[in-house]
Amino acid sequence: MVHDEVSNSSIQEVAVEGLDGSIITATTTETNPSPWRAKLDRIKSHKFFMLGCAIAETIMVELIIVFFGFIYQFFLTPFFAFAFLLFPAFWIFISYLRSETLRQTAPHQRIAEAYVLGLTANILLFLVQMGSLRIIGGVMVLLFATFPFTWFLYFEILVAIFIIAIFLVAIPEELIKLLIVRHLGKRYNFETRYTPIALGVSACMGTVVFSLTMSVVQAYWSFGKIVPPLVMLGVEGGLTCSVHVLSVLWSSLSLSKSHFRPPQRAATPIWKMLIRPVIIHGLYSLCVMLTFFLWAMDLMNWTLFLIIFAVGLIVVLVALIYTVFSVKKHLLNPQYYLPLSMTTGDEEMEVELGENHNNSFVLSSEDSGPDSMDWEEEKTQKSD
């Protein structure tokens, strides 16, 4: 073997026996990683690397927001910025950290990676959304200058709200979350049927940290009072985060069903996975934007706002409870997945619900392999 110091590669001759018995000599070149690349790979492979990246990126984003708050002389910005982080932390705890069974569905490095990808993508999307809003606002001004009618102004505002809610918020945000989970599934494979759910919620929380924190602090910067950001904290933290979780549960469930589907079933296309999440997210965004539009037009008082908020909270909680039970039911339904175990003779296929795991959706595709058949074969031999 010859080592080339300049190209950092090694050249090796390999002798291979041909079909006719002759010896064929082949030359192979292997590229050795440079020292700095090898060191970087070792750092990235550390079990706490992605967790450190998630914490560092979150702190950096929050400090940037706080920095601009201090420039504008809004000194309570740190309170509202860091207070919002309690809501993403709550959902990650509920979906992954609260039990050992759930933590076994995916390594914490992968959960952290989903969060980092979601946060990074959300920052980029936020910049695109801000630029698009300026373009939409400019178009609306030009149209109203051409058609200076009051009815036309209200009409174009409603059209703009619809376009923003569906095409600028719901579709790109839901697509980003689904693509992140899909990317991680292709890169690492899913350990269990529940793994896409845990990854989806983590990616979802990454996508809300920056944009929703900005919504809360902007309410403080715009009014300079305590009440508006507290209201936004309740709306964005209590309602918006819940709706994000609600929508990502359905898209992640669709991805799980498609990934673990039986061979005779076709894979579900991405656009079908997005239908229900986009409808949920889009309707919610429409309602929120219409509510704030009525508030800006002085057509709503605090009493009416609180009533709408309470009704919205009840609707979201009921929908969330229904979704959780539906997701669990689908995860345990054998017709959507490869069978976890098969019995012999005329007995039907059955799915092991994992009583010793508290029914926490820990159902692995590996259970359908040959090893899972050993106890069935042993039982059959004993019966014979």
Residue pairs with C-beta under 8 A, 6 or more apart in sequence:
1 10
1 11
1 12
1 13
2 10
2 11
2 12
3 9
3 10
3 11
4 10
4 11
7 31
8 31
8 32
8 34
9 29
9 30
9 31
9 32
10 29
10 30
10 32
11 27
11 28
11 29
12 27
12 28
12 29
12 30
13 25
13 26
13 27
13 28
14 25
14 26
14 27
14 28
15 23
15 24
15 25
15 26
16 23
16 24
16 25
16 26
17 23
17 24
18 24
33 41
43 49
47 107
47 108
47 109
48 109
49 109
50 109
50 110
50 112
50 113
50 116
51 108
51 109
51 112
53 112
53 116
54 112
54 115
54 116
54 119
54 206
57 116
57 119
57 120
58 85
58 119
58 209
61 119
61 123
61 209
61 210
61 213
62 78
62 81
62 82
62 85
62 213
65 77
65 81
65 213
65 214
65 217
66 77
66 78
66 81
68 77
69 75
69 76
69 77
69 78
69 81
69 217
69 220
69 221
70 77
72 221
74 217
74 220
74 221
74 224
76 220
76 226
76 229
77 217
77 220
77 221
80 213
80 216
80 217
80 220
80 229
80 233
81 213
81 216
81 217
83 233
84 209
84 212
84 213
84 216
84 233
84 236
84 237
85 209
85 213
86 237
87 236
87 237
87 238
87 241
88 205
88 206
88 208
88 209
88 241
91 201
91 204
91 205
91 241
91 245
92 111
92 115
92 201
92 202
92 205
95 102
95 197
95 198
95 201
95 202
95 245
96 102
96 103
96 105
96 106
96 111
96 198
96 201
96 202
97 103
99 358
99 360
101 357
101 358
101 360
101 362
102 194
102 198
102 360
102 362
104 362
105 191
105 192
105 194
105 195
105 198
105 361
105 362
106 191
106 192
106 195
106 198
106 199
110 184
110 188
110 199
111 198
111 199
111 202
112 202
113 184
114 180
114 181
114 184
114 199
114 200
114 202
114 203
114 206
115 202
115 203
115 205
115 206
116 206
117 180
117 183
117 184
117 203
117 206
118 176
118 177
118 180
118 202
118 203
118 204
118 205
118 206
118 207
119 206
119 207
119 209
119 210
120 206
121 176
121 180
121 206
121 207
122 173
122 176
122 206
122 207
122 208
122 209
122 210
122 211
123 210
125 172
125 173
125 176
125 207
125 211
126 210
126 211
126 214
128 172
129 168
129 169
129 211
132 168
133 164
133 168
136 160
136 163
136 164
140 156
140 157
140 160
143 152
143 156
144 152
144 153
144 156
157 293
161 286
161 289
161 290
161 293
162 286
164 285
164 289
165 282
165 285
165 286
165 289
166 278
166 282
166 285
166 286
169 281
169 282
169 285
170 277
170 278
170 281
170 282
170 285
171 274
171 278
171 282
173 207
173 244
173 281
174 247
174 248
174 251
174 274
174 277
174 278
174 281
175 270
175 274
176 203
176 207
177 200
177 203
177 204
177 207
177 248
177 251
178 200
178 251
178 252
178 255
178 270
178 273
178 274
178 277
179 270
180 199
180 203
181 196
181 199
181 200
181 203
181 251
181 252
181 255
182 255
182 270
184 199
185 195
185 196
185 199
185 255
185 259
190 196
190 256
190 259
190 260
190 365
191 364
191 366
192 361
192 362
192 363
192 364
192 365
193 256
193 260
193 331
193 337
193 361
193 363
193 364
193 365
194 256
194 331
194 360
194 361
194 362
194 363
195 256
196 252
196 253
196 255
196 256
196 259
197 249
197 252
197 253
197 256
197 327
197 331
197 361
199 252
200 248
200 249
200 251
200 252
200 255
201 245
201 248
201 249
201 252
203 248
204 244
204 245
204 248
205 241
205 244
207 244
208 236
208 240
208 241
208 244
212 236
212 237
212 240
212 241
215 232
215 236
216 229
216 232
216 233
216 236
216 237
217 229
219 228
219 229
219 231
219 232
220 226
220 228
220 229
222 228
223 229
231 305
234 309
235 288
235 309
238 313
239 284
239 288
239 309
239 312
239 313
239 316
240 284
240 288
242 316
242 317
242 320
243 280
243 281
243 284
243 316
244 281
245 320
246 280
246 316
246 319
246 320
246 323
247 276
247 277
247 278
247 280
247 281
248 277
249 323
249 324
249 327
250 276
250 277
250 280
250 323
250 327
251 273
251 274
251 276
251 277
253 327
253 330
253 331
254 268
254 272
254 273
254 276
255 268
255 273
256 331
257 268
257 330
257 336
257 337
258 267
258 268
258 273
259 365
260 336
260 337
260 338
260 365
261 267
261 268
261 336
261 337
261 338
262 337
262 338
263 338
265 336
280 319
284 316
287 312
291 300
291 305
291 308
294 300
295 305
328 359
328 361
330 336
331 361
331 363
332 351
332 353
332 359
332 361
332 363
334 340
334 349
334 350
334 351
337 351
337 363
337 365
338 365
338 368
339 349
339 350
339 351
339 368
340 350
340 351
340 352
340 363
340 367
340 368
340 372
341 349
341 350
341 351
341 352
341 367
341 368
341 372
341 373
341 376
342 349
342 373
342 376
343 349
343 350
343 376
344 376
344 377
344 380
345 380
351 363
352 363
352 367
353 359
354 360
354 362
354 363
366 372
